[in-house]
Amino acid sequence: MTTLFDPLKVGQYELKNRVVMAPLTRMRADADGVPTDIMVEHYAQRASAGLVVAEGTFPTVVSRGYVNEPGLATDEQAAGWGRVADAVHERDGLFFIQIMHAGRLVHPALTEGQQGEAPSAIAPGQPIHIPGGKEETPEPRALELDELPRVRDEFVAAAAAPWTPVWTVWNCTAPTATCCSSS
């Protein structure tokens, strides 16, 4: 009989058990989106799971959706995630990072003043946490069809940092659903 603690092959990955840590929004990166020491410790402590899936991580500053969200938009952010991945791998863990675009759920206070971009120019009608409190989420700019290759390329660039082993999963999120994924 198969148990929770038996290995499992998922595609090219061999999980040491069938326990998968789902992504959780931790909000523990620094103000610039760089993963911190507490994130290294948090994920390393969970390396005994068959697979650890990290929290949503923005590929570009315009896709940043919340305060202290980690990113993969700069070399410093990517190096921070490298420290996390190294700590998990040192404990024989398997680690994926969820690359996420927050779509219309962004605010200029989080995106260095840039207007958010989304499939349509419809404000979500809800407040968002920003440094210093909460504010209504403004209307995003609607993406044009010819911009979709750029958005795809931003995800690819985030996943393909030169120092990075294969540890990424793409996840393009809408406010309530996953709209595309790839591994």
C-alpha positions, 0 to 999 in steps of 0.5 A: 500500500502506498503511503504519504511517505513513499517517493513519487516521480512527478515528470522529471522530478523524484520527490522523496515523499508525497508531502508538498508544501503549498505556496504561502504569502509570507511578506518577509522580503526586504523593502526592495523585494530581496529574500531575507535571512528569515526566508532562508531559514523558513524554507530550509526548515521545510526541506523534508517535504517532498517538494517545497513551493515558494510564495508568489514572486514578481518577475518585474517591478510592474507586476509586484502586488504586495508589500515585502513580496520577493522578486526576481527582477534584479540580480540582488533578488535572484541572488537572495532566492539562490541563497534560499534554494541552496539552503533547501538543497543542502538539506536534500530538498526540492524547491520550486519558486512560483513566478507571479504577475499580480495583474490588476492588483498592483499599486504605483506605491509598489511599482516605482510609480508605474501604472499596473498592467492587466488584461483589461483596464478595470480597477478591482475595486478593493484596497491594497496594502502599501507602505504606510497603510491601505489605498484603493487599487487604481485602474491598470493599463490594458495590455495590447496583444502585441505586448504578450511576448514581452510579458512572457519574456519577463517570466522567462528571464526571471526563471533563467537567471544565469546562476539558477538551477532549474527550480522555477515554476511559472504562474501567471495569476488573476485575482482568483484563478491561475490563468497559465502555468508551465514547468 
